[in-house]
Amino acid sequence: MKLFFSRPISIIVALVVVLAGCLIASNVQTSGGSVKVSDVRFAGDGGNMLSGLLYTPADMDPSKTHPAVLTMHGYINSREVQDPFNIEFARRGYVVLSMDMEGHGYSEQSPLDPTMRGSLASLSYLRNLAFVDKEKIALEGHSMGGWSVLAAATAKPEWVHTVIQEGSSTETFGSGEVTAETPFNYAIVFSKYDEFAPLMWEVPKASQIVGTDKLKKVFGTAEAVVPGKLYGSFENKSARLLYIPNVIHPADHWSTAAVGNAIDFLQQAMPAPNAVDHNDQTWRLKEYGTLLALVGAFMLMFSVAGNLLGTSYFRRVIQPLPEPRGVRPGAGWVLGAFVATAIPAITFFKFQEWGSKWMPAGSFWSQSLTNGFVIWILFNAVIAVVLFGLWHRFVNQKQGASLRHYGVSGQAGFFGLDIGAMGRALALALLSVGSVYATTVAAAALFHIDFRIWVMGLKVMSIDQLSLMLKYTLPFLIFFLVNGLLLHGQFRLKESGSETKTAWKWFLSNAMINTTGILVLILIQYVTMFATEQLFWKSQALLGIVAFQFVPVNIVMALVSTYFFRKTGTIYAGAFANTLLITWYIVAGQAIQFAGQPASNTTAIVIFAISAVIVAAVLFLRGGKAVSKGKSTSA
């Protein structure tokens, strides 16, 4: 009997789920139709194009002026991450301009604006809209976005009524000085467990910022600042207020307390046209809507793949599922799985530091954090292949195991690939992942949303991001080929009593191998934080936060790899699909640092060339016609 994802109805169901999620998210984002959301583009101070979402009342009288808020996200995020603030400000009647910082999202990078990152140009754009009240403009920013909006505010204080910083600080990397006499209202929302207290306020613990000289200077007091106490006055724009919610830095975007603090201060400083209590918040329903749409998009990917494999063109991709010849279940399997999941976690910080150092952002690979990922995944792939090779050579080969048993070759005994089938496997991945991409394009065009939960989202790529993604695919493909080799060759479990039980068993074991090490790393880091208010690895605040995304990402990797392996009998279609999906996700969500400054591309090009040679060697140099064809066991 055909399974669900092999039936045409599955495509319809997936699209319905996507649409339902989009409608829910759009309804919340537009406050039931009372807010209009527009995608805007304008030139920055360096001639670079800037991107934003503009929220205006749907029934706005353009002949009247309205209070407005400029919001800006933090490092390696985008304008959509600010949705909790944008939605809540807009539903209270404020005009809201939510910006992509330079080099993020759809805003181009500029070397001319190292501290404001497009914020001053954005403030100028907002205040020059005829329907904006120039005397009532607030700025809100998170983390680096807080530094950016503060730099603009201190450069043009006469343009600004109120500033709210979330998880940010004054006087950091040129962000600007604020004193008790600075002529705008100011609030700082700095969470109790914020990882960046040492960087931003030069104290070991976030709770200690109350005694720092630069915060006391802001509040005009010689004593420790009291959280929740109003200093100054809203009447003369000297109001100062400190909030300390009980969350971590990235959770400022998932905390009703942190969002409520910003709403509370804004409504006191600049009364809302449609005042609503700061505890009355709807934004989380939007997050659940975009998550539902994301789930529907993944369902569509599997549905498209399952239906395409039923066509005559793609049947050539299918091989019989090879007999398991991996590590036998027991103590050996547990030990091997422990090593496999531990190594990426142990090397997580160091290998990424090496990558960012060896390959600074340049014209070839222009994302420094992604460059760190490249070294991390490639070095882990090398370690995995060496360990796998030793195990195969001295243990498994003696038991008659071959590359065919690992889902690598189409023939028993040697490395034989059907190049035509490989091309169709790539086409299968392109069409499957392409269906997900098409839905993100439609959602962005029709509803001005992307598919996300919290800070993890799938976004439509700009032309520059698409070009960059293609240049990053080769090292990621190597990693996913090796990951498929481990999951389906070395650690594949035997079949269970039914196909459904087998599929779930394989997926869960693969997800555990991919994810457990990173999850333990996060737990060590944050159990320590919640117990002591300091991180275990104190110098790794940024990468520790970055690690969060690799839990859901690695689970998705395991799901995609397992599904395609069960459907095709080899590791290739899953590796192609994961490469396209995960490289897209990473590149679209990272910052582009390069903007014409002198930078060497040598290391990046050498690694790219080596990756190309390795991929060519795997896929082409020893390819041959596979003698064994047929339909695999469905999953």
N, C-alpha and C positions, 0 to 999 in steps of 0.2 A: 504494500500500500504506500502510495506517495505520502511523504510527510508535508507538513504545512508550508514550509518555505519553498517547496517545489511546485506549488499550485499557483496559478495566476491570481486567485483570490487573495493570496498573501500580499501581493503588490498593492491591491486596493485597500486592504486593511491597514497596511503600513502608511499609505498616503493619508488615510482618514486620521490615524493617530498623529501624524505630523500636523495636519490641518487643525485638529482639535487643540494641540499644544500651542500652535501659532495664534489661534483665536483667543485662547485664555490669556496668553502673554500680551497680546495686542490690546485686549480689553482693559487689562490692568494698567499697561503703559499709557494708554490714552484716557484713563480714568472714566471708562465707560463711554468714550466718545466726546468727553468735555475738553480734552486736550488734543491738540494737533501736533504731530511729530514730523519734522522735516530733516532731511539729510542736506547739510550745507557744506560748501567748499569756498575758500577765499585765500588770498595770497598773504603769506606771513611777511615779517620784516626783512627776511632774506630772499624774498621772491619765491620761496618754496610754498607749495600748496598745503593748506591746513584743512582738517576735516572735523566736523562736529555734528551733533544732533541738537536741533533747536525745538524746544517745547514751548508752545504758545497756547493760550486759551482758544478753544475752537470757535467761540462766539465773540472773540476779541474785537473791540472797536479800535481800529488802527489810528483813529484821530485822537485817542487818549493814550496817556503814558502809563506804564506798568512797572512795578518793581521787578528786578531781574537778578539772576544768580549765574555766575560762571563757575562751572565745576570742572575739575581735572583729576584724572586717575593717577596712580603711582607707576613706578618702574615695571616694565614688561607686563603691563595691562593695556586696556583700551577703554574707550568711552563707555562701552556697555557695562563695564565693571562698576561704574558709578550709578547704575540704574536705581538702587535703593534710595539714593539721595535725589536723583533726578525726578523719579516718579513722585516722591513725597513732596518735594518742593513744587512741582508743576500742579499737582492736584489741589494745592493750596492757593493757586492763582498766580504764582510767580512765573515770569518768563525765564526759561532755563536754557543755557547753552552749555552742552557737555562736550568737551573737546578731547580729541586724540592729541596727546603730547607729540611734539616733533619726534619723528623716527618711530612712532608707535601707530598701530592701526593704519589709517589711510593718510596720516599727516607725514609729509616728507621731512627728512632730516635736514638740518642746517648747521654748519659749523660756526655761524655768526651769532648764535643765541645759546651760549652754554649754560645759563642759569634760568632764563625765563621759559625756554622751550616752547615758544609760541604763545605764552600766556598774555603778554602785553598786546600782541596783535589781536588776540581773541577778545581781550577786554575792550580794545579800540573798536573792533567790529560790533560787539554787543552794544556799547554805549552810543554808537552812531545809528542804531536802528531807531526809526522815528517813533516807534511805539514803546520804547524803553525810557523810563524815568532816569535821567542822567544823575539825579541826586540820590537814587536808591538802587545801587548796584552792590551786591555782595559777591564775594569770592569764596569758594570752598574747594579744598584739594586734599587728597590723601597721599601721604608719604612724599615721594619726589614731586608729585603734583601739588602738595602743600607748599614745598619750597618754591615751586614755579609761580604759583599765584601770589605768594607773599613777595617774591622778587618784583612782580609787576605792581603790586599794591604799594610797596615802599618806593618804587620808581615814580609812580603817579598817585600819591595818596589823595590828591584832590579829586580823583576819579572814583574813589572807593568809599563806600559807606561802612561795610562790615567784612571781616575776614574770619573764616573758620578753617582751622587746620585739623585734619584727622590723622593721627599717627605720624606727625611731622614735627617741625621745630623751627625756631628762628636761628639766624646766623650760622646756618650750615651750608657749606658749598655755595656761598654767595646768595643765600636766600633772603637776606635783608634783616636789618635790626628793627625791633619793635620795643618802644619804651612806653611808659605810662602816658607820655605826652603825644605819642603818634596819633594823628587825627582820624582814626577809624575804630569802630568796635572790633574787639578781637576775642576769639574763643579758641582754646586748644583742647582737643579730645585726644588724650593719650592713654591708651589702655594699660591696665595693671601689669599685663604680661607681654607688653610690646618688646619684640626681640631687638629693636634698634635703639634702645635707650643709651647704650654706650656710644654709638655713633652720633646720635642726634642731640643728646643732652649731656654726654660725658659723665654719666653715672652708671654703676653696674646694674642697678635695678630701676625699672620704670617708676616705681612708687617713690623713688628718691628725687625725682625731678622737682618736687615741691621746694626743695632747698637749694636749687641751683641759682647762681647769680643772674644768669640771663633770663630765667623765668621770673625771678623776683623783680628784675628791672622792668619787665613787661607789665607787671602788676603794681609797680610803684610801692613796694613794701620791703622792709628790711627783715621781716620774719618769713618763715616758710609759708608758701601759698596754700590756702585752704580750699580743697576741691569743693565745688558747688556753691561757694560764696561769691557774690557779685562784688567786684571792685569797680570803682568809677561809676559812670552814669550813662544810660542810653540816650538821655536828652542832649548831651554834648558830645556824643560819639567817643566817650572814653571808657566804655564798659569793657571789663575784662572778666573772663570766667574760665575756670579749669574743670574739665570733666575727666573722670578716670573709670571707665567701664571695665568689667572683669573679663576681658577677652585678649586674644593675641592680635598681632599686627594685621594679618590678612583677614581676620574675622571682623574687622571694622565694617566690612561689606556684608557681613552676615549677622550682624548684631542689631536687634531692635533698640538696644540701649544706646549704642554708638550712633546709630542713625537718628534716634530720638533726641539725643543731645544736640546734634546739629540743627534739627527742626526747632527745638525749644529755644536755642539762642537766636536763630534767625527770626523767629516770630516775635521775640521780644525786641530785637534790634530794628527790624523792618516789618511791621505788622502785615500779615498776609491778607490779600484781598478776600480769600475764602478760608478764614481761620479754622483749623482742625487741631484737636489735641495732639501733642507730639507722640503720644502712645498709640494713637490710631494710625496703623500702618498697613498697607496692602501689598507692598512690593514683593513679599515672599511668594505670593501666588503667581506672580509673573515668572519668578525663578522656577517654580514647579511646572509652569506652562512650557518654558523653553527646554526644561529637562524632558518633559513628555515628548516634545518635538524631536529632541535628540535621540531618544529611544526609538521613536518612529522612523527616524532616518537610518539608524542601524538595522532595524527590521527590514527597511526597504533594500538595503545593501544585500542582506542575506536572501531576500526574496528574488531580487534580480539575478543574483548568482545561481540560486537553485533552479529558477526557470530557464536561464540560459543553458545550464548544463543538460537540460532535457532536449535541446535542439541538436540536430545532426552536426552542425559546425563545431560545437564545443564538446561533443562526446569524445573527440580525440584527446582531450585533456585528461580524461578519466582513466586511471589505472586501478586494478584490483588492490584493495588494502593489503599491504605486505604483512606477513606473519611477524608478530612482535619478537624481536631478538635483543631487547634492551636489558637493562639491569633487572634481575628478578625481584619481585616484591619481597621485602624483608629488611633486615638491618643494613644491607648493602645499598638498597634503594634509598632508604632514609638518609644514610650518610652522604650518598651522592647528591641527593636533592638539597641537603643542607649546604654542601659546598657550592652548588650551583646558585642557590639563592643568596648565600653570604657574600660571595666575591663581588658582585655589583654594589652591594651596600658598603662593604669595606673600602672599596675604591672610589666611592661616589664623590667625595670631596676632593681628594688628591688628583685624580685623573682629570676632573673638570677644571681644576686650578691650572694644571699643566696645559690643557687645551686653550684656555683663554689667554695664557701667557705666551704660548708658542705661536698662536694664530690670532693676533689682534684683528679687530674688524678692518677689512680692506674692501677693495672693489670687487673681489671675487666672492669671498664669503664675508658678508657684512654684519653678521650678528655674533657678538663676542660670546654670549651665553650658549648659543647653538654650537659655536666652535668648541666650547668646552664639552658639550654633549658628544660631539663627533669623536673626540679623543677617548672619552669614557666608554662609548659603545664599541669602538674599534679595538681598544686594548682589552676590553672584556671578551670580545669575539676571539681575539688571538689566544687569550688564556683558555677559553672554553674549547677551542679547536685542539690546542695542545693536549689538554687533559682528556678530551674525547679520543684523540688519536692514540694516546698511550693506553687508554682502557680498551679500545678496539684491538690494537696490535697485540697486547699481552694477555687479554682475557677473552674478548668476545669473538675475535677471529678464529680462535681455536675451536669454538663451538659452531662454526660454519656461518657466522653472520657476514653479510655483505652490504654494500651501499643500498641495494634494493630493499633490504629489510629496514633501513633507516628512512625510507621515503625519498632518497636522493637520486637513485638511478632507476632507469626503466628496465634494466636487465640484471639478472643475478650474475655475480662473479666479477663484473667490471663496471666502469663508469660509462654507461650508455644513455644518452639523452635523445629524445625526439625533438629536434629543434622546431619543427612545425607545431608540435604540441606546446612547446615553451612559449612560442609567440601567441598562441591562443590562450594560454594561461595568463599572459600579460594583458591580452585584450579583455579577458574575463574580469581581471582586477580593475582595469581602467573603466569598464562599463559599470561594475558594481559600485566602486567608490565614486565614480562619476555621477551615479544617481543620487548619492548623498550630497555631493557638491551642488548638483542642480537644485535640490530642495533648499539648500542654504541661500542660493542666489534668489530663488523665488521668495523665500521668507524675508530676505533683506529688502527686495524690491517692493513687496506688497505690504509688509508690516513693520519694516525698520527694526527687525530683531535678528539676532543670531541664535544658534543652538548652544545652550550653556547651562551650567549650574555653578553658581558662585563665580570663581575666577577662571574656571576651565570651560572654554568654549570653542566651537567650530565656526569660523568666520569666512566670509567670501574674501579671497585674496585679491590684492591689487596686482597690476601687471608686473610691477617690480618684485612683489612677493612671490608670484608664480614663477618668474624667472629664477629667483633665488632658490625656491623649493626644488626646482629641477636640478640645480647644481649641488644640492645637499643629498639627493636621493641615493647616490651610489654608496657612500659609507653606511647609510641607514639600511640599504638593501643587504649589504654584507652581514650586518648585525642580525637582521631578521631571518636570513638564510641559516645562520648559525643557531639562532634561537629555535627555529623549527627543527633543526637537526637534533638539538638536545631534547626538546619536548617530545618529539614523535619518534626519535631514533633511540636515544639512550634511556628516557624515562617513561616511555609509553607503557601503559598498563594493559593487561589482557582484557579481552571482551567480557562483558557481563551477560546476564541472561537475556537482556533486551537491548535494542539499539538505543533507546532513550536512556537507560541506565548507563550504558557505555559512554554515550556522548557526555552526560553530566559528570561521570567519574573522570573522564579525560579532561574536560574543561576545568573542573575544580582542582585537580592535581596540577595541571599546567598553570592555573592562576596562582596557586600556592607557591610554586617554584618561582614564578616571575615576580611575586609581590612580597613574600614574607620578609625577605632581608630588608627591603626599603621600609616596610611597615615597622620592623623592629628598630631601625635607625630613627624613625620619627618618634616612636614611643620613648626611646632613651632620651632623645632631645627634649621632648615636651613633658614627660613625667618629671624630669629634672626641673624644667621651667616652672611647672605648677607647684612643685614642692619647695623650690628655693628662690623663685623669681629670676633665675638666670639659666641660660642654656647650658647643656652638657658640653657641647662644642661651641664655646663662646664666640669664636671668630667666624662661625659659619651660619650667621643669621640668614643671609639671603639664600644660599643653597639649601639650608634646612627648610625654608619655606617652599622653595622650588620642588623639594622632594615630595611634597604633598600630592602634586599632580601625577606623579609616577605610580601611585597606588591605583587610581582608576584607569590610567593609561595602560599599565601592565595587565590589568584584568581584561581590558578590551583587546589588547594584543593576544592574550591567550585564547579569548573567545574566537577571534577572527582566524587565528592560526589553526585552532582545533576544528572549526567548521569546515574550512577549505581542505584540510588534510583528510577529513572523513569523506568529503565529497569527491576528492580527486585522487587520493592515494599517494600524493607526493607533497613535498614541502613548498613547492614553488608558487602556486597561486596564492597561498596564504602569505608568503613572504612579500610578493608583489603588492597585495592588497594592504598589508600593514605598512609597507614602505610609503605608499601613496597617502594613506590615511594619517599616519603619525607624523610624517614629515610635513604635510600640510598643516596639521594642528600646531606643531612646534613653530614653524616659520611664521605663520599668520599671527601667532600670539607673542612673538618676541620683538625686541626693539632692534631697529637697524641703526647702528652707531656710525657707519661710514657715510661721509658727505663730502668727499673730495680731498680730505686731508692726506698728507703723505703717510703711506702705510705699505708694508711689504706683503705681497701675496705669495711669496715663494713656498712657504710651508704648506699653505692651503692647496696650492696647485699641485705640489708633489704628492700630498695625501690623496687628492682627487685622482691624479694619474695612477697611483698605485691601486686605488680602489677600482678604477676602470679596468686595469689589467687583471685584477683578481676576479672581478665579475665576468669578464670575457673568458678567463680560463675555466671558470665553473660552468658557464652556460654554452660555450662554443668550441673551445679548443679540442675537447675530447668528446664532443657530441656524436651520437650515432642513432640509428633507428632502433627504437625499442621493439622487442619482439612480442612483448606481452601487452595485450590491450583487452579492455573489457570494462564493465561497469563495477564501480566500487560499492561497498556497503554504504547506504545512505545514512546521513546523520540528521 
